[in-house]
């Protein structure tokens, strides 16, 4: 089998000339660790396609605005085994799925046959799944190419062996002649005959009985020889036998005896002359041929592909074992059968035209459903490849049938998922999440495993604290209720303050938990690292347990860095969990920060970094483990206790932040992991944890009108009541559509206060639609879980603000004042 000298099927080529489509697609593929290149034109795309190419992503704009002839010429020049996959990003559908599919395919050149159509808009998961399918299909083509090359080599060996057999037969040396007088049982022969059988020449010249001759025949061949002789004595005529005899040196040698038995008028054998031929070399060649044929059969039978050869008379001359699973007959019964009959039986008569094309020298490929013995669906890719003689004449064709059911079903699943996505996005149902999660559950599980592990370590402590906080809330309210029912005088303000304090402490716990379980990275911001680590101290102590001491060494003069604060928290927490697991009997953990000047990653250029070092006194790492520690999926933990993604995620985070990671460790002495993050010298506002500003003492409603859109009736009523108390005129809406209807009316509205998650239309959709007609409208978003908003760059525009539930009513008024005035 051909050894591959360079990586093959590893790069996706992108042809998307409109806007930033190409850059967006490349970023998505890079996030999934898929190599890609952007092609600026169709000629560049055609020139770049080689064995490294795994697939081509091409948009409708690329096809509509450019000459595709260079690409078509390149595809025509592909070898027969190659069928480069294309992923076509079509515009949104305006008709039924069947008509749309036909229209899209008609826009593509005929030579682009291996294509998957994805309609826009599409999700990242749909695109990545399609690309992975295409890469897998392309690599299977390379495997089949290598296997076909092995088959060609074996076929050459078989033909060479056959030629050697023919030469041996044509030039075989005569080893002697004999004449047997049958009735007298006297065999005479020449000198070569005597030497062949190791007999005395004089005795052979005078004549010996047949039994003396048979004494030097190999014991295993005696019965065979007697049977051949008895047969020819009975019928007369030509005689031929192959057997082994012992020569004068005592060696066994293969000979071929040819003769003619003469019968008298009564049918009795009277005279039997003949000659001997040396076939020793021929036997060796035949044995070699049998071995070559056995190896060829072994290779072809091991392939999951139907392989056959059909001659010009449409008769099958060769099939491998896989043919039994396609034609439901033993492979021995298929040899000599007419292919036309079998194809009509299984596929119908429409395929006969392809047989004629192949015999005319045309390579044919098509896809067709193929019956399965278990009646399950089966899709086949069928190829007819003509075979040419030395005179360039077609003497038949090779038949290859590949089961592509899995890839066809995968494409259909992708298309079905795309339709479900389009139909259910507006409805905001859990059905879409379930459908998408089925396809991306492995990816999500791997991406989130480290974060979920961290959350799991916090669950017990958070549940304990949260129940205590709930007890403070419910207990205080019950004391107030009981006092009112009994008419007793209780300090209502005290218990209300206790309940509010517990409620906001619970909200703080909830926000912290959500911060560690977000599924999308936030935008990088300038960050002071020391306050961030201090804000995590309680969580880290709870994670480490009582038998591990935590020490923080955080100097005051630490520079600020530019990174994603949430990802940095996650990285530190993962390092702390790894350190805890490395100290099963307890120990000490130190987190320290420092300003350093060091070389940039992979360069001799110096730069300023903030170094975060997490040190433990655990079991340490060997050099071999250190070398592989950042590899994805590598873990030294027992099965089921770790995914091997923690350090690789940390490594990726520091590299994406223009920094790097480093490990120092000694077995049985402990480990230190350093995170190097670049010094940020911009003047952008630093991200820090700050308390909400106090509410303004004086609020100027000035007759302003506020539209409140909230689907929760209690929350909506509270917001409206506090706004009315501060002098605002309010209008209410219970869902997105009704809120948008009010905004489209002539009503005066100065401020829109809306929940983000609403039935029908979400808060951002309402705001965007309203700003088309009301460009000066101010918008305040309320949300209980702001993951989607916070993870999207540019979610809040000028004139917009956001407040996270639960919030104090004074904080709400404060935020409105900041926005309005």
N, C-alpha and C positions, 0 to 999 in steps of 0.2 A: 504493500500500500504506500502511496506517495507520502513522504514526510513533509509537512508544511514548514517552510523556512521563515515565514513571517506571519504575524497575526492576521487572520482572515475573518471577515464578517463582523468587524468591531466598530465600524463608524457609520453614523446616520447622516446622510446629506440632506440639507434643507434648502428648498427653493420657494421663497415667500417674499416677493418684491415689494409688497405694500407695507408702508409704515414701519412699525417695530415688530411685525409678526415674526420675522426670522429670529431676531434677538430674543423675543419672548419664548419661542419654541426651544431655542438652544439652552436658555436658562433652565427651563423645565427638565430637559434631558440631563443637564449637568447635575441638577439636584438629585436625580435618580442614578447618578454615576454612569451615564451612557455617553460615550464620546460622539461628538457631532461636529459638522462644519457647515458654514453658511455659503451657499452658492449665489453669486451676484447675477448670473445669467444662465440661460439654457446651454450655450456652448461650454461655459465653464463646468456646468453640471455633467455634461456628456464626457468631457475630457477627464473629469475627476473620478469617474466610476471605474473601480478596479476590484481586486480581490479583497481589499480591506473594507469595501462598501457592504454594509449590512442591509440597508433599505434607503428609500428616498421618500421624504415628506415633501409633497408639492401642493400648492394651493391653487384654487380656481383662478386667481389673478395671474399666476405664473403661466397657466395654460392659455388664458384668454389674451394676454398681451405680448406673447413672444412666439417666435418661430420655433417649432418643436422638431424640425427636420434633423438637426444634429443629434438630438436624443434618440430619435427613431433609428437613425443610421447606426448608432452605438448599440442599441438593443438588437438590431438585426445581426450584428457581428458577434453576439454572445454565443458561446459554445452550447451544444444541445442540452447539456445538463443544467445550464444556468437559466434561472427565471427570476430576475431581481425583483423583490417585493416593493410595491409602491403604496404609500398611505396618502390618499387624496382627501384634502380638507375642502369639502364642498360648502357653498353658501347655504343659508337656511332653506328648508323645504317649504314650498308653497302649494304642494299637492300631496296626494296619497303616497305612502312609502314605496309602492311598487312602481308607479309611474316615475317617481323621483329617481329611483335607482337606475331605471332604464335611461333616463335623460342624462344623468351624470356619467354613466358609462359610455354613452354615445359621444360625449365631448372628448374622451381620451383617445389617443392614437391606438390603432389596432394592436400594435406591438406591446403596449402596456397592458398585459393580460393578468398579471399577478397583482391585483390591486384591492385594497380595503378602503372603502369609502366611509369617512366620518363627517357628519354634518355639523356645522358651526351654528351656535356656540357649543363648545364641548368642554368637558371637565378634564382636569389634569390626569385623573385616574384613567379615563377612557383613552387619552393619548398614550400614556405610558404603557398601558396594557396592550394597545395595538402595536407599539414599537417593539415591545418584548416578544410579541407573537412573530413579528416580521424578522427580528434578529434570529429567533429560534428556527424559523423556516429557512432562512438563508444558510444557517450553519448545517441544517440537514442536507441542503443541496451540495455543500462542500463534501460532506460525508459520502453521499451517493457518488459524487465525482471520483473520490478516492477509491471507492469500492468498484466502480466501473473500470478504473485503470487497472486494478488488480485482476479483474475478469479478463481484460484484454491481454494482459501478460500471460495468464494461464492458457488462454486460447492459442496464443502464439506457441507456447510450449507443446500443446497438444498437436498443432499442425506440424511442428518440427519433428515430433515423435512419429507421426504418421508417415512423413517423408522418409525418415530413416528406416521404418519398417518396409516401405516399398523398395528402397535401395537394397536392403538385405535380401528380400525375396528375389529380386532380379539378378543379384550377383552371388547367390548362395553357391558354395563349393560342393561338387559331387563327391561323396565319400565312398562310393563303390556301387557295383551292380551285382545283381544276383539272378539266378534262374532256378525255380523250384519245380522239379518233376513231381507233381502232386501224388500220383498213384503209387510211385515208387518211394515217396517221401525222401527225396534226395535234393539237397540245396547245394548248388555250386555258386562260386563268386570269384571276383577278381581280388588282387592284392589289397587294394584299398578297403574292400569289404572285410577281408580278414583282419586288417589292422583296426578297423572301426570296432569290431566285436572282440578284439583280443584273442582271435583264434589262430590255430596253426595254418599257415598258408597251404601246405601240401594237403592237409585234410580238407580244407575248403575247396581246393582245386579238384580233389577226387570226389567230393560230395559228402555232406553230413546231414543227419536227420534234422527236421525243424526243431525238435525238442532241444538239441544241442545249441541251436541258435537262441532259443527262448531263455536258456539258462543265464545269459548275460544281460537280459532285460531287467530293468529296475523292478523290484517286487511289487511296487505300487502300480506299475503299468502293465503287469502280466495279464490280468483279467481283461483289461481294456483291449490289449493287443489280440488276445484269443478271440474276443468278440468281433473285432474288425475282420480278422482272417476268416472266421466262420461265416460272416455275412457275405464276403466277396466270393468264397467257395460255393455258396448257395446260389448266388445270382449271376456271378461272373462279371467281367467288365473292369472298370477303373477301380483302383484301390489307392487310398491315402490314409496314413496314420502318423501321429506324432508321439514319440515316447523317448525314454531315456535308456541308454545302454552303457555298459562299463567297457572302456577302451583298454588298450594294452598296458597303460600305466595305472590302471585301476581307478580312473576318474569317471564320474558320470557325466555324460554329454547328451544334449538334446539332438535328435535326428528326425528328419521327415522321410518316410518311406513312400514312394510312389510306384505303382505297378499296374499290370493288367492281367486278370485271370482269364485263361482261355478254357472254354467248355467244349466237350465233344458233342456228337449228335444226340447222345442220350442225356446231355445236361450235366455230365460229370466233369469236374475240374481236372485238367490234364497237365497244363503247363502254366506257370505263373512267374514271368520275368518282372524285374523292377530295378530301381536305383535308389540310393540313399543321398540325402542332402543335409549338410550341416546347418542347423537352425539355432545354434547356441546364441549368437549375437542377436538374432531376431527375437528370441525368447526374452533376452535381457531388455530389449527395446520395448517389447510388449508389456513386460512387468513395469517398466518406467512409465509407459503410457497409461497403464491401469492406475498407477499411483497418482499421476498428474490429473487424470479424469476424476479420481476420488477426491483429490484436493479441490479441484474446480467445483465438483458437486458439493463438497463440504462448505466452501465459501458461499456459493449461490443459495444453498439451502439454509444458511444462517441469516440471510438477509430478510428483513420484513417486507420485501418487495417482490411482486410477481415478475419473474424474468423468463422469457421464452424466445425461441427463434422459430420463425415461420418461413417456409420456402416459397418459391414463386407459384407453386400449386396450392397455396393456402394451407398446406399441411404443417402441423406442429412437429418440429424435429427435436426440440429440447424444451423442457420446463423444469423449474426448481420446485422444491417442496412447498413453497408458499402458494403455488397454483392450486393446490388441493383446497385451500380456504376460499378461493375465488370461484372455482368451477365445480366444487363439491364432488370431485372425482379423484381417484388415485392417480398420482403423477404418471405411473406406468401406462394407465389407460388413456392418458391425454396425448402421449407421443403417437404420432400418426393420425390423430384426429384432425378434422377440418375446422379451422378457426372460425369460419363464417357461421357454421352451425352453432358453435358455442356462444359466439357474440350475439346472434339472434336470440338464442335461448335466454340469455341473461340481460342483454341491453336493448334488444330490438334491432330492426334492420337499418336504422338510421346510421349505425356505425360502419356499415359495409363500405361507404364512400371513402372512409379514412384508410381502409386496407388497400384500396386501389391507388390512392394517392401515395402511400408508402412504397408500393411496388413500382410506382413511376419515379421514385427517387426523391420524394418530398417528405421531410420530417414533419410529423403530425403530433400535436398535443391538444388534448381536450379534457374537460371535466364532465363526469356523468355519474348519476346515482347507480349503485351496484347492489343487487340483492344480497342479503346476509342470511346465513343458515338459521340464525336465531330470530330472524325477522326484524331485527333492530336496523335503524337507519345506517347506511354506509355510503360515503362519497369517495369517488376514486379519481385520481389524476392519471390519465392514460397517455402513453407516448409510443409512437411507432417510429423507429429509427432505421432507415434503409442500410443494408450491408452491400458493399461493392466488391467485385472481384478485381483481379489484377488488370483486367481489361476495362475497368470502370463500368461494368454492367451490374445491375442490381440482381442479386441472387436470392433475395429474401429481405426480411426485416426483423429487428429485435423488438420485442414487446415488453414494456415496463408498465406495471400498474402499482401505484402507491396509494395507501389508505390516507386520505386527508380529512377524514370525518372530524377529528378533533379541531383542526384549524378552521374548518367551515363552521362548526358549532360555535367556536370562539368568536368568529366574526359576527355570527348571528346574535350571540349574546351581547356583544358590544353594540350592535345596531339597536337591539331591543332596549338595552340600558339607556342609549341615547334618546330614544323615543320617550321612555319613562321619565327621564330627566326633564325633557321639554314640557311634558304634560303636567308634571307635579311640582315644579319649582314654585309656581304662583300659589299653589294650594298649601305649601309648607306642611306636608304630611310626613309622618314617620315612615311611610312606605318607601319614599325615595332613599331615606337614610339606610333602611334595611337592604334595598337593592344595591346601593353603592358599597355598603359595608361588606356584602358577600364577595364583591370583586376585589376590594382593597384591604380585607381584614388582616392578611398576612403583613402587608406593608405598614398598616397602621399599628399593628401589634409590635412590630420590630422598632418602629420609630418612637413609640410611646412607652416601651417596656421599662426603660430606665426611669422615666418620670413617674410611671405608675408604681414602680418598686419604691421610689421615694415616698410617694403618697401613702403606700401601704404601711411604711414604717411609722407614719404620723397618725394613722387611723385611730389606734387605741387611745393615744393621748388626747387627740382632738375630740373623740367621742366623750371621754371623761370630762374635759373642760366644757364642751358644748352642753352636756346634760346639766352640769353645775350652773351654767348661765341660764338655761331654760328654767331650772328650779328657781333661780333668782327672779326671773320674769313672772312665771306663773304664781310663785309664792307671794310676791308683792301684790299682784293683782287680786289674788284670793283674799289676802288680809284686808285690802281696801273693800272688796265686795262684802266680806263677812261683817266688817264694821258698819257699813252702810245698812245692811239688812237688819242688824241688831240695834241700830240707832246709836251705836257707840261712837265716841269721838276718837278718831285715829289721825295720825300725822300723814294725811294723804300725800302732801308734797314729798315727804321723805320716801314713801314707798314708790311713788311715781318716778322719782329720781333713780331709785334702786333698779326699777324695771327698765328704764331707759338706758342706764349704764350697762346692765347685763345685755340688753338687746344690741347696743352698738359694739360691745365686746364680741358678741356672737357674729355680728357682721364683719368685724375685723378678721375673725378666724375664717369665715367663709371666703372673704376676699383673698386671704393668704393661700388657702387650699386651691382656689381657682387659678391663682398666679402660677402655681407649680404644676397644674394639669392642662395648661393651654396646649392646643394642637398646632398652632401656627406661630412662627417666630415673629417677634415685634421688630420694628425698625430700630437700627442702632442709634443711640443717643449718647451725648456726653454724660459720663457717670463718674461720681466719686465712689471709689471702691470701699473705703473703710466704713462709711455709713451703711452701705448695702450689707456688708458682712455683719455689722452690729445688729441690723434689723433681723438677721437670721439666727441670732445667737440662741434664743429660746427653742427654736425648731431643731437646731443642731444638737443641743443638750438632750432634748427628748429623743432624738434619733440615736444618739450614742449610748444611752442607758447609764446606769449608775456606776458601772465598773470602769468607765473610761473618763479621764479628766480632759476637759477642753481648755486650751490656753490660746488667747488671742494676742498677737503682737502687732499692733497697728500704729505705726508712727504718724505724727500729725502732718508731716510735710509731703504726703503721697500725692503724686500728680493725678490728674483726672485722665480717663481713657474714653475711647469711643467704642461702644459695643452695645449689644442687646442685654439690658439688665436682667430680663427674665431668663435668658439662656445662661447668663453668668451665674445666677442663683442656682439654676438646675445643675450646672457643672460643679459648683462647689458642693452641693448636696450629694451628688453622685460620688465625688471624691471622699467625702466624709463617710458615706455608707461603705465604700470599698475599704477604707481604713478600719472601720468598725469590724468588718468581716475578717480582716487580717489580724485582729486582736481578740480572739475568742475568750481569752482569760483576762481581759482587761488591759489597760495601759494608758498612754498619754497621747493626745492629738494636739498638734500645734498648727495654727493658721497664722501666717505672718505675711506682711506686704512690704515691698521695698522698691525704690527707684533704681534702675540699673541702665547701663549703656552696654549694649551687646550687638552682635552681628544680626542682620536680618536673616530670615529663614532662607537657606540655600544661597547665601551671598556673603561677601566679605565687607559689605557696606555696613557701617555702624548706625545704630538708631537708638532712641530713648524708649524704654519699656517700663511698665509697671509689672513687677513680678509678684505673683500670688503663690505662696508655697504651702502645701498641706503635707505635714509630716506625721508619721505614726511610729510606734515602737513595736510593730507587728512582726510577722514571719518573714517579710522581705521577699525579694524576687531573685531568681537566678538570671545570669546574662541571657540565656535562651528565652526566658519568659519576657524579659525587658524588650528584647528585639521584636517580639511578636505582640506586645501588649496593646499597641494601637491598632492592630488588625481587626477588622469587623468580624464578629462571631467568635473570636478567640477568647476563651475564659478558662480559668483554673478552678472555678467553683464546680461542685457536684452538679450532675444533670438535674435540671429543673430549678436551680437556685440562681442562675444567672444567664443572660443572653449573650454576653460578650460584646455588647454594643456601647457600654458606658464610656470607656476610654476613647473608643473610636469617635463617638459623638463629641466628646470634649476636644479631641484633636481637630475634628472638622470645624468646631466652633472657633477655636483660636486661630486656625488658618484663615477662615472666612473673615475674621476680625483683623487680619493682617498681622497676626502674631504667630506663636507656636507653643508647643508643649514639650516638656522634657522630664525624664524619670531618672532619679538617683536611688539606688537600692542595694542593700547587702543582705544576703540570706541570714535570717535569725536576728537581724539588728534593726530592721525597719525600712520604710520607704518614704521618699519625699517626691512629690509630683509638683512641678513648677508650671504655672501658666504665665506666659509672657504676652501682655497686651500693650499695644502702642500708646505712647503718650499723645494725648489730644491737645493741640495748642490753639484750637479754634475758639471763638468767643461765643459760641452757641450756648444757650442756657443749659446748665447741668441738670440731669435727671436726679432728683432726690425725693425721699419720702417726706412729705410736708403735711401738716395739719390743715384742715379747711379754714379759710379765713372767716372771722366772725361776721355775722349778718350786719348790714348797715342799720344804724339806729333810725334813720329817716328814709322812708320809701316814698317816691313820687310816682303815683300811678298816673296822674295827669289824664285820666279818662281813657287810658290805653286799653285795648281789647285783646284778650288772650284766648286762643283756641286750644283746649285741652283734649288730646286724643289718647285715650287709655282704655284697654278692654277690661281691666279689673275694676269693677264698680266701686269697691271700697277705696282703692287707691285714687281713682278719678274723683270721688267725692271729697277726699281729704285735700287733694291739691286745689280743687275748685274753692273749697271753703277757706283755705288760707289765703288764696289770691283775693277773694271777695273781702276778707278781713283787712287786707292791705289796700283796698280801694280799686282793684282792677275789675273791669267788666269781663265776664267769662262766657265762652260758648263751649259746649261739650259734644264729643263724638265718641262712640263706643268701639269703632273699628276703623280700618284704613279707608275703605271706600267712602263711608259716610263723612269722614274727616276731609277727604279730597273734594267731595261734592261741595262742602261748605267753603273750602278755599277757592273753588272755581266760581263761587257766587260773588255778588257785589258787596258782601258784608265787609265792614272795616275790620281788619285784623292786623295788629302790630307785632304779635309774638305767637309762634307755634310751639307749644309744649307737647311733645309726643313720645310715647314709648317706642322703642326700636322694634320689638317683636310684637306684631299686630296681626289679627286675622285679615286675609284678603291682600292687603298691601302693607309692607313694613314701613317703619317710620322714615327711613331714608328715601324710599320711593315716594312717599307723600311729599317730603320736603323738596326733592328734586323737581317733582311735577309742579309744586306751588311756586317755586322760584322762577319758573318760566314766565309767569304773569305778574308775580309779586317779587320783583328783584330786590327790594329793600326789606323783605320779611326776615325777622330774626328767628332762629330755631334753637330750641333747647331739647336735646334728646335725653330721655330717661331709660335706664336699662338695669336689669338685675343680673345680666351676664353678658359683658361687653366684649366677648372674645372676638367675634367677627369684626366688630368695629375697630377694636384696638389693634388688630393684626393687619389692617389694611392701611397702607400709606395714603395720606391725604383724605381720610374719611371726613374729618372736620374741616370745613372751609371757613373763610372769613364770614363772620356773622353767625357762627354756630358754636355751641358749647354742649357739654355732656355732663350729666350727674348720675352717679351709680346708686342704685337702691341697695339697702335702705338708706335714706338720708333724713337729716333733721329738716323740719319745715323752714327753720330759719336759714339753713344752708341753701334751700331751694330759692328763697327770696333773695338771698345774697347773690346767688348765681344769676338770677334774673336781672338784678340791678347792674351787675358787671356787664351783662350782655346788652342791656338796653341803654345804659348811660355811660 
